[in-house]
Amino acid sequence: MRAHLLFAGIAAAYASLAYAGEEPRLGFAGFGAATRIDDVRQRYPNSLVTESYIHVAAEDSTDQIFGIAISKEQVLLIFERKSSDGQKAYPFCDDVYDRISSMYGDPNAEQNFREEALKVQRRIWRRGDERMALRCFWRDGVVYAERVELYKVADGAL
């Protein structure tokens, strides 16, 4: 319980950080575009941490995040996990979307496309040079959240 309260406090503090005179920085579950592996290493004591990826152990997982890929360019928060029957499982897109939109409002852009046999949607929020995208996909008539992408860009880019 204490860990969940601490986590909620960290997430709220991160979301409240602001550039001078600008809107709050973009973030999800305490992560932002500037997050680095060393920033989160202690947060996942039971997880496999490599140079650029965290395989989040079930006992460490919060916010349905089971993988974290971190590079100089972006932070990917990956929701894919294996269910008890060995199948890939994901949270519902609307659940993740509702959480993000309650903090940042409606997205600034939306991209819809097909990738192989899947219909994919990216909803993108912009704040200064930061971007956050929620990537969802349709499977069997249900929309699932695949990942949240956090990154910085040159002005005007998605």
Buried (B, 14 or more C-beta within 10 A) or exposed (E): EEEEEEBEEBBEEBBEEEEEEEBBBBBBBBBBBEBEBEBBEEBBEEBEBEEEBBBBEEEBBBBBBBBBBBEEEBBBBBBBBEEEEEEEBBBBBEEBBEBBBEBBEEBBEEEEEEEEEEEBBBBBBBBBBBBBBBBBBBEEEEBBBBBBBBBBBEEEEE
